Amino acid sequence: MKVNITKAGTYSITGLTRTDYRTIGYILRIADDRCFGEQDEDGNYYSNDDFVCSLDEKEREALKKRFAVRFNANVSY
């Protein structure tokens, strides 16, 4: 996986497998649907939810492989 950051401050990620991409999308959709429904008094949104989603073994391994160690390893400007 490689993360590119442009001078304009946009990011692009290359080198994700289909499983990587689907897993990330699934987690973000579930977090959006379940965790951030009400704005707190301080203006922030807190998940207030212990359960976000479930992953199958393949998805869990993809997430662990790609993001546990390597997320900041290959950033180029």
C-alpha positions as CSV (number, residue, x, y, z in Angstrom):
1,M,0.0,0.0,0.0
2,K,1.2,3.5,-0.8
3,V,-0.2,6.8,0.4
4,N,0.5,9.9,-1.7
5,I,-0.1,13.3,-0.3
6,T,-0.3,16.2,-2.8
7,K,0.7,19.8,-2.2
8,A,-3.0,20.6,-2.2
9,G,-3.4,18.3,0.8
10,T,-5.3,15.5,-0.9
11,Y,-4.5,11.8,-0.4
12,S,-4.5,8.9,-2.7
13,I,-4.0,5.3,-1.7
14,T,-2.8,2.7,-4.2
15,G,-2.0,-1.0,-3.8
16,L,-5.1,-2.1,-2.0
17,T,-6.7,-5.4,-2.8
18,R,-10.4,-5.7,-3.4
19,T,-10.8,-7.2,0.0
20,D,-8.8,-4.3,1.6
21,Y,-11.0,-1.8,-0.1
22,R,-14.3,-3.6,0.7
23,T,-13.2,-4.0,4.4
24,I,-12.4,-0.3,4.8
25,G,-15.6,0.7,3.1
26,Y,-17.6,-1.6,5.3
27,I,-16.1,-0.3,8.5
28,L,-16.6,3.3,7.5
29,R,-20.3,2.7,6.5
30,I,-21.1,0.8,9.7
31,A,-19.4,3.5,11.8
32,D,-21.3,6.2,10.0
33,D,-24.6,4.4,10.3
34,R,-24.2,3.3,14.0
35,C,-21.9,5.5,15.8
36,F,-22.3,9.1,15.1
37,G,-26.0,9.9,15.2
38,E,-26.1,12.6,17.9
39,Q,-24.0,15.7,18.4
40,D,-22.7,16.1,21.9
41,E,-23.0,19.3,23.9
42,D,-19.4,20.2,23.1
43,G,-20.2,20.0,19.3
44,N,-18.4,16.7,18.7
45,Y,-19.8,13.3,17.7
46,Y,-18.9,10.4,19.9
47,S,-19.5,6.8,19.0
48,N,-21.0,5.7,22.4
49,D,-21.1,2.2,20.9
50,D,-19.0,-0.7,21.9
51,F,-19.9,-2.7,18.7
52,V,-19.2,-1.2,15.4
53,C,-19.2,-4.1,13.0
54,S,-18.0,-7.7,12.5
55,L,-15.4,-9.0,10.0
56,D,-14.9,-12.4,8.6
57,E,-11.4,-14.0,9.0
58,K,-10.2,-12.8,5.5
59,E,-11.4,-9.2,6.2
60,R,-9.7,-9.2,9.6
61,E,-6.4,-10.5,8.3
62,A,-6.5,-7.9,5.5
63,L,-7.2,-5.1,8.0
64,K,-4.4,-6.3,10.3
65,K,-1.9,-6.8,7.5
66,R,-2.5,-3.5,5.8
67,F,-3.1,-1.1,8.7
68,A,-1.7,-2.4,12.0
69,V,1.9,-1.8,11.0
70,R,2.2,-0.3,7.6
71,F,-0.3,2.6,7.4
72,N,2.4,5.3,7.9
73,A,5.3,3.4,6.4
74,N,4.9,4.4,2.8
75,V,3.8,8.0,2.7
76,S,5.3,10.1,-0.1
77,Y,5.0,13.8,-0.8
